[in-house]
Amino acid sequence: MFPPGNLDANWMPHRLFAIDTEAVDALAGFLQATGWRLIYGVNFGNSTPQRAAEEAAYVAEKIGDRIEFFQIGNEPDLYIKASNGTPPPGWSFGRLCARMTSFAEAIVARVPPMRDSVGPDVAASSDWVTQFSEQVPASIAHDSLR
């Protein structure tokens, strides 16, 4: 599967792939062996809230108490770059917030203990994190975000 748009101008990966259950199982073993903790990123640019929630539920089951947070997407503030090829036209903070909230709500519905541990990641627009924390529904907001 390829991302949409002009692949020559797109700096994103040119091939999309799913993270399979065997990879998550291996990651769980690695974390157990090392004692490390995990921030797990779900695909935001080319996925759906339901698919992300299904993946998060599997990851939470396998990783257990080693998981710290679910990161929704990777640096979606860079989606506004024309060369990205991921977002729909007119990408903005408002669209990010609505879409990210739908992902967060879906994940929390499948993995309730993560209510306090779901949120965005940004490259440079730290104001997006602040805005998200001010606008995120109380059902998924962590007390420290309010």
C-alpha positions as CSV (number, residue, x, y, z in Angstrom):
1,M,0.0,0.0,0.0
2,F,1.3,3.4,-0.9
3,P,0.4,6.8,0.6
4,P,-1.5,9.2,-1.7
5,G,0.1,12.0,-3.6
6,N,3.3,12.5,-5.5
7,L,5.8,10.0,-4.1
8,D,8.8,11.9,-5.5
9,A,7.9,14.9,-3.4
10,N,6.7,13.0,-0.4
11,W,9.3,12.6,2.4
12,M,7.1,10.2,4.3
13,P,7.7,6.4,4.0
14,H,6.7,5.3,0.5
15,R,5.5,1.9,1.7
16,L,2.9,1.5,4.4
17,F,2.9,-1.7,6.5
18,A,1.0,-3.1,9.4
19,I,2.7,-4.0,12.7
20,D,1.7,-7.6,13.1
21,T,0.9,-9.4,16.3
22,E,4.3,-11.3,16.2
23,A,6.1,-8.0,16.4
24,V,4.1,-6.8,19.4
25,D,4.6,-10.2,21.1
26,A,8.4,-9.9,20.5
27,L,8.3,-6.3,21.8
28,A,6.6,-7.6,25.0
29,G,9.3,-10.1,25.5
30,F,12.0,-7.5,25.0
31,L,10.4,-5.1,27.5
32,Q,10.1,-7.9,30.0
33,A,13.7,-8.9,29.6
34,T,15.1,-5.4,29.8
35,G,12.6,-3.9,32.4
36,W,12.1,-1.0,30.0
37,R,8.8,0.9,29.7
38,L,6.9,1.8,26.5
39,I,5.3,4.7,24.8
40,Y,3.5,3.1,21.8
41,G,2.5,5.2,18.8
42,V,-0.6,4.3,16.8
43,N,-0.9,5.3,13.1
44,F,-2.8,8.5,12.8
45,G,-2.2,9.5,9.3
46,N,-3.4,6.4,7.5
47,S,-5.6,4.6,9.9
48,T,-9.0,4.8,11.6
49,P,-10.0,5.3,15.2
50,Q,-11.4,1.7,15.3
51,R,-8.2,0.2,13.8
52,A,-6.1,2.2,16.2
53,A,-8.2,1.1,19.2
54,E,-8.0,-2.6,18.1
55,E,-4.2,-2.3,17.9
56,A,-4.0,-0.5,21.3
57,A,-6.2,-3.2,22.9
58,Y,-3.8,-5.9,21.7
59,V,-0.7,-3.9,22.7
60,A,-2.1,-3.2,26.2
61,E,-3.0,-6.9,26.7
62,K,0.5,-8.1,25.6
63,I,2.6,-5.3,27.1
64,G,0.7,-5.0,30.4
65,D,2.0,-2.7,33.1
66,R,5.1,-1.8,31.0
67,I,3.1,0.6,28.8
68,E,3.2,4.2,29.8
69,F,1.2,6.0,27.1
70,F,-0.4,5.7,23.7
71,Q,1.0,8.4,21.3
72,I,-1.5,9.2,18.6
73,G,0.4,9.8,15.4
74,N,3.9,11.1,14.9
75,E,4.3,14.9,14.6
76,P,0.9,15.6,13.0
77,D,1.7,19.3,13.1
78,L,4.0,18.6,10.1
79,Y,1.1,17.2,8.1
80,I,0.5,20.8,6.8
81,K,3.6,20.5,4.7
82,A,2.6,19.8,1.1
83,S,5.3,17.2,0.7
84,N,3.9,15.1,3.5
85,G,1.1,13.6,1.5
86,T,-0.8,12.3,4.6
87,P,-3.5,14.8,5.6
88,P,-6.6,15.9,3.8
89,P,-6.6,19.4,2.3
90,G,-7.1,22.2,4.8
91,W,-5.3,20.4,7.7
92,S,-5.3,22.6,10.8
93,F,-5.3,22.4,14.5
94,G,-9.1,22.3,14.6
95,R,-9.1,19.2,12.3
96,L,-6.3,17.6,14.3
97,C,-8.2,18.1,17.5
98,A,-11.4,16.6,16.2
99,R,-9.7,13.6,14.6
100,M,-7.3,13.0,17.5
101,T,-10.2,13.1,20.0
102,S,-12.0,10.5,18.0
103,F,-8.9,8.3,18.1
104,A,-8.4,8.9,21.8
105,E,-12.0,8.1,22.6
106,A,-11.9,4.9,20.6
107,I,-8.7,3.8,22.4
108,V,-10.0,4.6,25.8
109,A,-13.3,2.8,25.1
110,R,-11.2,-0.4,24.4
111,V,-8.5,0.2,27.0
112,P,-10.1,2.1,29.9
113,P,-7.0,2.1,32.1
114,M,-5.3,4.3,29.5
115,R,-7.8,7.1,30.1
116,D,-5.0,9.2,31.6
117,S,-2.4,8.1,29.0
118,V,-3.5,9.0,25.5
119,G,-2.5,12.1,23.6
120,P,-0.7,13.9,20.8
121,D,2.9,14.2,19.8
122,V,4.2,17.2,17.8
123,A,7.4,18.3,16.1
124,A,7.5,22.0,16.8
125,S,4.0,23.3,17.5
126,S,4.0,22.9,21.2
127,D,1.0,25.2,21.3
128,W,-1.0,22.4,19.7
129,V,-0.4,20.2,22.8
130,T,-1.7,23.1,25.0
131,Q,-4.7,23.7,22.8
132,F,-5.5,20.0,22.7
133,S,-5.3,19.7,26.5
134,E,-7.7,22.7,26.8
135,Q,-10.2,21.3,24.3
136,V,-10.0,17.5,24.9
137,P,-13.2,16.0,26.4
138,A,-13.1,15.3,30.1
139,S,-13.7,11.6,29.4
140,I,-10.1,11.3,28.2
141,A,-8.3,14.2,29.9
142,H,-5.7,13.6,32.5
143,D,-5.9,15.8,35.5
144,S,-2.5,17.2,34.7
145,L,-3.7,18.3,31.2
146,R,-6.5,20.5,32.5
